[in-house]
């Protein structure tokens, strides 16, 4: 199996949730036999290098480093000003004002030569791409360093592009998944395929290993994905409540409360479609999807509003990303969660082997 070639003993990938996953989480997961991940899409080159070094200091096992490969945002001052004005009443409620001008707070990996060079030099065991693919030269440079590569697909066309680019495997992200949709083009019609349907389509359409992602929270879900042809399952929301998670107290409280039973897809927080726990920010954005500026410029306003609200004790304006299986989340150390998932998976498989 594909993960077994990396030295993993379990068919489980911990999702690389930028801002939530940490080097400590990745270390714990990899040490437990699964594939730990860190997300550096929101990090500077120096911070990203430090995160990779921290994982390497904690484990000799394989781990995954994820980058964002989004298209450059449109800069439309009039459109952006109209959006921040819509947000003004919410800011003023917390004694703040919206940003006078939005910034492109994250540089796409596709345009970040310094991040590309650092990642080629660091050569982590696995690199995964979200929102698209880098140019062929970057893929070739990583391959020359022995790096295994994954990329997210939300539909068959994206999977075909991934296969044509020579990537090693596909993360099949169903509509149930928490966090940002990995769509190459967020303006395109979304086929909104569920995880299981997408897995079956991609195992038929390509010969690449497929990793199922979206709504999977326990061993039974992992077993179902494997039964449908996936080589592994990627879980994200399941790890948000872990001890090593960087999720703040408000996010954790929402995840383990009634809010977990309702997630929504929204552009309002960041500018790209993303599934989150329904909260005050997602409610604020209802019906205004076309008014939201491009990612990540909209996220500049979103983060500012969250900071203003949080300073006044209100956590309901945070980016509380979560998938549809959120009510199944557990609060425990990441290693204990992996051990729990492995036990559940063995039971679901009748006690047989679950090697990744």
C-alpha positions in Angstrom: 0.0 0.0 0.0 1.1 3.6 -0.7 1.4 4.7 2.9 3.3 1.6 3.9 6.0 2.6 1.4 6.5 5.7 3.6 6.8 3.5 6.7 3.2 4.2 8.0 1.5 1.2 9.6 -2.0 2.7 9.5 -4.1 4.0 6.6 -4.7 7.3 8.3 -3.6 10.8 7.3 -4.1 13.7 9.8 -5.2 16.6 7.7 -2.8 19.6 7.4 -5.0 22.3 8.9 -3.2 25.6 8.7 -3.6 27.5 11.9 -4.9 24.4 13.8 -2.4 21.5 13.2 0.9 21.9 14.9 4.3 20.2 14.7 3.5 18.5 18.1 0.4 17.1 16.5 2.2 15.9 13.4 4.9 14.2 15.6 2.4 12.4 17.8 0.4 11.2 14.8 3.5 10.0 12.8 5.0 8.3 15.9 1.7 6.4 16.3 2.0 4.9 12.8 -0.2 7.3 10.7 0.9 10.2 8.5 1.1 13.5 10.5 0.8 16.8 8.7 1.5 20.4 9.0 0.0 23.2 7.0 2.3 26.1 6.0 -0.1 28.0 3.6 -0.4 30.8 6.1 3.2 30.8 7.3 6.2 32.9 6.3 9.2 31.0 4.8 11.1 31.3 8.1 8.2 30.1 10.2 7.5 27.2 7.7 11.1 26.1 7.9 10.9 26.2 11.7 7.8 24.0 11.7 9.5 21.5 9.5 12.6 21.5 11.7 10.4 21.0 14.8 8.7 17.9 13.3 12.0 16.5 12.3 13.3 17.0 15.8 10.4 15.0 17.2 10.2 12.1 14.8 12.2 10.2 12.2 9.0 9.0 10.6 7.3 10.3 7.4 5.2 13.5 7.6 3.4 15.7 5.2 3.8 19.5 4.5 0.8 21.2 2.8 0.9 24.4 0.8 -1.8 26.6 -0.8 -1.6 26.9 -4.6 -4.3 29.4 -5.2 -4.7 31.9 -8.1 -3.6 35.5 -7.5 -6.6 37.4 -6.1 -8.3 40.2 -8.0 -7.6 43.6 -6.4 -10.8 45.6 -6.7 -10.7 48.6 -4.3 -14.4 49.6 -4.9 -15.7 46.1 -4.4 -13.5 45.6 -1.3 -14.6 48.9 0.2 -18.2 47.9 -0.3 -17.6 44.7 1.6 -15.9 46.3 4.5 -18.7 48.8 4.8 -21.1 45.9 5.0 -19.0 44.6 7.9 -18.7 48.0 9.6 -21.7 47.6 12.0 -20.2 44.4 13.3 -16.9 46.0 13.8 -18.5 49.0 15.6 -20.3 46.8 17.9 -16.9 45.8 19.3 -15.5 49.3 19.3 -13.5 48.8 16.2 -13.4 49.9 12.5 -12.9 47.7 9.5 -9.5 47.8 7.6 -9.2 50.9 5.4 -7.6 48.7 2.7 -7.5 44.9 2.4 -4.2 43.1 2.0 -3.2 39.9 0.2 -2.2 38.3 3.5 -1.0 35.0 2.1 1.2 34.5 -1.0 0.3 31.5 -3.1 3.0 28.8 -3.3 2.7 29.2 -7.1 4.2 32.7 -6.8 6.5 32.2 -3.8 10.0 31.4 -5.1 11.5 31.6 -1.7 9.0 29.1 -0.2 9.5 26.8 -3.2 13.3 26.9 -2.7 13.0 26.3 1.0 10.7 23.3 0.5 12.9 21.8 -2.2 16.0 22.1 0.1 14.1 20.8 3.1 12.7 17.9 1.1 10.1 16.7 3.6 8.9 13.1 3.0 5.6 14.3 1.6 4.3 17.6 0.1 0.7 18.1 -0.6 -1.0 20.8 -2.7 -4.4 22.5 -2.0 -6.3 24.8 -4.4 -4.3 23.7 -7.4 -0.9 22.7 -8.7 2.4 24.4 -9.0 4.3 24.6 -12.3 6.0 21.5 -13.7 9.5 22.8 -12.8 8.6 22.9 -9.1 7.1 19.4 -9.2 10.2 18.1 -10.9 12.5 19.7 -8.4 10.6 18.2 -5.5 10.6 14.8 -7.2 14.4 15.0 -7.8 14.7 15.4 -4.0 12.7 12.2 -3.4 9.6 14.0 -2.2 6.3 12.2 -2.5 3.4 14.5 -3.6 -0.3 14.6 -3.1 -2.9 17.0 -4.3 -6.5 17.7 -3.5 -9.3 17.0 -6.0 -13.0 17.8 -5.6 -14.0 16.5 -9.0 -12.9 14.2 -11.8 -11.5 17.0 -13.9 -9.2 18.1 -11.1 -8.1 14.5 -10.5 -7.2 14.1 -14.2 -5.1 17.3 -14.0 -3.3 15.9 -11.0 -2.6 12.6 -12.7 -1.3 14.4 -15.8 1.0 16.5 -13.7 2.7 13.4 -12.4 1.6 13.7 -8.8 1.8 10.5 -6.7 -1.7 10.5 -5.1 -5.0 12.2 -4.9 -6.8 13.5 -1.8 -10.5 13.1 -2.7 -12.2 15.9 -0.8 -15.9 15.4 -0.5 -18.4 18.2 0.1 -18.7 17.0 3.7 -15.2 18.1 4.5 -14.4 20.9 6.9 -12.3 23.9 6.0 -11.6 25.2 2.6 -12.8 23.4 -0.5 -9.7 22.4 -2.6 -11.4 23.6 -5.8 -8.9 24.8 -8.4 -11.3 27.5 -9.5 -13.6 28.8 -6.7 -15.7 30.6 -9.3 -16.5 27.4 -11.2 -19.7 25.4 -10.6 -19.1 23.0 -7.7 -20.3 19.5 -8.5 -20.5 19.1 -4.7 -19.7 15.4 -4.8 -19.8 13.5 -1.5 -16.7 11.8 -0.3 -17.8 8.2 -1.1 -19.1 9.0 -4.6 -15.9 10.9 -5.3 -13.7 8.1 -4.1 -15.5 5.6 -6.4 -15.3 7.9 -9.4 -11.6 8.7 -8.9 -10.6 5.0 -8.4 -12.3 4.3 -11.7 -11.0 7.4 -13.6 -7.3 7.3 -12.5 -4.7 4.7 -11.5 -3.4 6.9 -8.7 -3.8 6.0 -5.0 -6.9 7.9 -3.6 -7.1 9.2 0.0 -10.7 9.8 1.1 -11.3 13.1 2.9 -14.6 14.6 4.2 -16.9 13.7 7.1 -14.7 10.7 8.2 -14.3 10.8 12.0 -13.9 7.2 13.3 -12.7 3.7 12.4 -16.0 2.7 10.8 -15.7 5.7 8.4 -12.1 4.8 7.6 -13.2 1.2 6.9 -16.0 2.4 4.6 -13.5 4.5 2.6 -11.1 1.5 2.3 -14.0 -0.7 1.2 -14.7 1.7 -1.7 -11.1 1.6 -3.0 -9.3 4.3 -1.0 -5.8 3.5 0.2 -6.3 5.7 3.3 -8.6 8.3 4.9 -7.7 11.8 5.8 -9.3 13.2 9.0 -9.2 16.8 10.0 -12.1 17.8 12.3 -11.4 14.7 14.4 -8.1 16.3 15.4 -9.4 19.8 16.2 -10.2 18.9 19.8 -6.8 17.2 20.4 -4.5 18.5 23.1 -1.9 19.4 20.5 -4.4 21.4 18.4 -3.9 25.2 18.1 -7.7 25.7 18.2 -8.7 28.4 20.7 -11.1 27.9 23.6 -14.1 29.4 21.7 -13.5 27.0 18.8 -13.3 24.0 21.1 -16.4 25.0 23.0 -18.4 25.3 19.8 -17.1 22.0 18.4 -18.2 20.2 21.5 -21.5 22.0 21.8 -24.7 22.1 19.8 -23.0 24.1 17.1 -21.4 20.9 15.9 -24.7 19.7 14.6 -24.9 22.4 11.9 -22.1 23.2 9.5 -22.4 25.6 6.6 -20.4 26.3 3.4 -19.4 30.0 3.3 -17.2 32.4 1.5 -17.8 35.2 3.9 -14.9 34.5 6.3 -12.0 34.1 3.8 -13.2 34.6 0.3 -13.2 31.0 -0.7 -15.8 28.3 -0.1 -15.1 26.7 3.3 -17.2 24.5 5.6 -17.5 25.9 9.2 -19.6 25.5 12.3 -22.5 27.9 11.9 -21.7 31.0 14.0 -22.2 34.7 14.0 -19.9 35.3 11.1 -21.4 32.7 8.9 -24.9 34.1 9.7 -23.6 37.6 8.8 -22.5 36.4 5.4 -25.7 34.6 4.4 -27.0 35.8 1.1 -23.9 37.9 0.4 -21.7 35.3 -1.3 -21.3 37.4 -4.5 -20.2 40.4 -2.5 -17.2 38.8 -0.8 -13.8 39.8 -2.2 -11.3 37.2 -3.4 -9.3 35.0 -1.1 -7.1 35.8 0.8 -8.0 39.5 0.8 -11.4 38.9 2.3 -9.7 36.9 5.0 -7.9 40.1 6.1 -11.2 41.6 7.0 -12.4 38.3 8.5 -9.4 38.0 10.8 -9.7 41.6 11.9 -13.3 41.2 12.8 -12.6 38.0 14.8 -9.8 39.8 16.7 -12.0 42.8 17.5 -14.8 40.4 18.7 -12.4 38.2 20.6 -11.0 41.2 22.5 -14.5 41.8 23.8 -15.0 38.2 24.8 -17.0 37.1 21.7 -15.7 34.0 19.9 -18.5 33.6 17.3 -16.7 35.5 14.6 -13.8 33.0 14.3 -13.0 30.7 11.4 -14.3 27.6 13.1 -13.8 25.1 10.3 -15.4 21.7 10.7 -16.9 18.9 8.6 -20.3 17.4 8.8 -19.1 14.7 11.2 -18.2 17.2 13.8 -20.5 15.8 16.6 -18.3 12.7 16.6 -15.2 14.7 17.7 -13.3 13.5 20.8 -11.1 15.5 23.2 -7.8 13.6 23.8 -4.1 13.6 22.9 -3.5 13.0 19.2 -1.7 9.7 19.9 -4.6 8.4 21.9 -7.0 9.4 19.1 -4.9 7.4 16.6 -4.9 4.4 18.9 -8.7 4.7 19.2 -9.1 5.0 15.5 -6.9 2.0 14.9 -8.9 -0.1 17.4 -12.2 0.9 15.8 -10.8 0.2 12.3 -9.6 -3.3 13.3 -13.0 -4.0 14.8 -14.7 -2.8 11.6 -12.4 -5.0 9.5 -13.1 -8.1 11.6 -9.8 -8.0 13.4 -7.8 -8.2 10.2 -4.7 -6.2 9.1 -5.1 -2.4 8.7 -1.6 -1.6 7.4 -1.5 1.7 5.4 
